[in-house]
Amino acid sequence: MCRPDPVRNARQRTLKTQNPKLKTQNLRLFVVFAWVTLGCLSRAAFAQYSVQLDLTEQKAYLLYHERSVMESPICSGRPGHLTPTGTFHITNKDLNHVSSIYGRIVDHWKRTVVADADVDMPTPAGTRFVNAPMRYFMEFAPGIGLHAGYLPGYPASHGCVRMPEQNAIAFFQAVSVGTPVTVFGSIPRNRQYQANNRDDHQRYYDRDDPRYYYRGRVLTPPPFGFWPF
């Protein structure tokens, strides 16, 4: 008959007591390591690309590791609807975004009646409001973002930053939620960008008229891709 070995039994009891503690410590170390690793990777991913917007030169720059890899002309906010300056981050991406405020009014045949309209503007009989498309939308401030749009050659938007569609696609594919965006510079305050092209041979839907009624024939449809927002 074998006698129990007190030394061996003592070692087994010690191991059984220590194993749960070791497992708990190892699990905690693993969780901390995984959390730190994921944080570093996410910061590294966001830091790879960044965007800089120069309002003075009306240029957008896509940077990769602080080096410019792409430049694009832009159209920023006009006086009264200036694009905000400062340091931001991409907060939302929407491929087929549309404006919730601005657009145009069209008739039954989809001809443009009012090119620069907003959702609160009364629509004449037989017309309807169409929200302005803002494809490849990259929001970096509340209601403000980069997107594809028409560039007239001067600041003319309601605060967003328009760029040619092919450039907007490239920016959209490169940036992620969290990508830094820096907006600096200012548009010249002593320059008037809006021209008055009204004449006696063209009737317009006058927004300053308190009755908001349509007076005359429709306007000539704008060029392809033009949306004044």
N, C-alpha and C positions, 0 to 999 in steps of 0.2 A: 504494500500500500504506500503510495507516494504522499509525502508530506507537502503541504503548501509552502511555497517559497515567499516569506514575508517581504523580502527586498523586491522581488519581481512584482508582487501585488501592489506594493507601494508605488512603483514606477507606473504601472498601468493606471492607478487611481490619479496620479499626477498628470499623465497625458490626457485622460478623460476630462480633467478639470481645465487644462490649458487649451485644448482644441477649440471649444466654443469661443474663447477669448481671441485666439489667433484668427479664426474665421471672421469674427466681427471686425477686427483690426484690418485684415486684408481687404474686406469688403469696403470699408471706409476709405482706405487708400486707393482702391480701384475707382470708386465714385469720384473722389477728388481729382485723380489723374484724368479721368474721362472728361470731367467738367472743364478743367483747365485746357485740355487738348482741344475740345470743341470750341471753347472761347477763342483760343489763339487762331484756329483755322478759320472761324467766322470773321474775325478781325482782319486776318490776312486776305481773305476773299474780298471783303469790302474795300480794303486798302489797295488792291490791285488797280482798280479803275476809280477815277474821280472825274468830275466835270467842273469846268470853269466857264463862266459867262461874263464876257466883257461888253457891258452896255454901251460904252463910249464908242468902241469900234464895231459894235453889232456883230460879234463873233462868239462862237461856242467852241470850246476845246475839250476833247476827250483825252484824258491822261491815263497812261498805264505806268505804274511805279514812278509817278511824278514826271514822266516824259510824255510830251504831246504826240499822240499817234493819229489824231484826226482833227481837222479844223472845218468849221461850217459857218456860213453866214446865217444870221438870225434876224428875226423881227420881234422886238420886245415891246413892252407896254408903252402906249402913247401918253402924253401929258394928261393927267387926270386919272389914268389907269396904269401908273408906273409899276414896273416889275420890282418887287422888293429886293433889296441888297442884303448881303450877309452870308452866313454859313448855314447850310441846310443839309438835309439828307433825303434821298429818294424814299418816299413813304408809300407809294402805290404805282403800279404799272397796269395799264389797260390798253389792250391792242385796238379795240373798237370803241373807244370812249367818245361820247358826244357831250356838248355843252348843255348844262341844265338851265342856262340863262339866255345865251346869245344864239342867233341863227338868222334865218331870213323868212320872209313871207312870200309864198308862191301862190299862183292861181291854179285853176283846175287842170291846166295843161302843164303844170310844173314850171311855168315861166316866172322869173323873179319879179316880184312887185316891190318889195323892200329888201335891199341887200344887207343893211345894217339894222337888224331888228332885235328885240329882246322878248322874252316870254310874256311880259306884262303888257305888251303893246296890243291894243285891240286890233283884230283882223277884220278887214272889210268883207262884205258878203262875197262868197265864192272863192275865198282865199283861206290859207291855213299856214300855221307856223311850223317851220322845219328846224330842228335843233342842228347846230353847226357840228360837223364831224371833227374830231380831234384825235385822229388815229395815231397809234404809237405814243400814247400819253404817258408821261413820266412825271408824276406829281412830286414836288419838293417843298411846297408851302401850301397852306390851305387854299384849295381852288386854283392853284397856280402850278403850271408844269410845262415841260417841253413837249412838243408834238409836231407832227407834220402839218404844214400849212403854207399859205401864199405869202410871199415876200415882196412887198411893193418897193423895197429899197430904203425904207425909213421906219422908225418905231410907229406901229399902227394898231397893236393888239390891245385887248382889255386887261393885260397884265401877264398873260402866258407868253411863252417863248416859242415862236414858230421857226421851223427849219425845213429845208427841202426834204421830200419824203424819203429819198434814198439815204440821206444822212440821218434822218430820224430812225430809220430801220437799224442802222449801224449802232447808234447810241442805245436804242431800245434793247438790242441783243447783248450789248456789252455791260450795261449797268444792272444792278440788282437793288432790291429794297435794302436801304442802308448805305448805298453809295454816296460819298460826300459830294455836295454841290456848293460851289462858291460863286456868288454873284457880286460883281464890283463895277465901279464906273457909274456914269450917268449920261443921259441924253442931253444934248444942247438945249438949254431953256429958251434961247433967243431965236430959235428956228421954228417957223411955222410949217407943219407937215401937211395940213389939210387945205386943199384948194377948193374954191367955190367955182364949180363948173356949170352952174345953172344958167339957163338962157330962156328966152321967150318961146322957143320952139320945143321945149321939153317940160312936161308936167311931172311933178313929184308928189310923193306921199310925204307930207310935211309933219315931222314929229313935233314941231313947235306949235302946231295948230291944236288948241285945246279940244277940238272936236275929233281929232285923229281920223279924218276921213280921207279916202283915196280920191285924188283929183287927176283923172286922165289916164293915158295909156300906161302900160307896164314899162319898166326900165329895161334897157338892154341887158340880157343875162351876163353875169361877170365871167371872166375867163375861167377855164377849167381849174378846179382846186382852190378858187378864191373864196375865202370866207373872212369877213372883216371882224375877227374876234381876237 
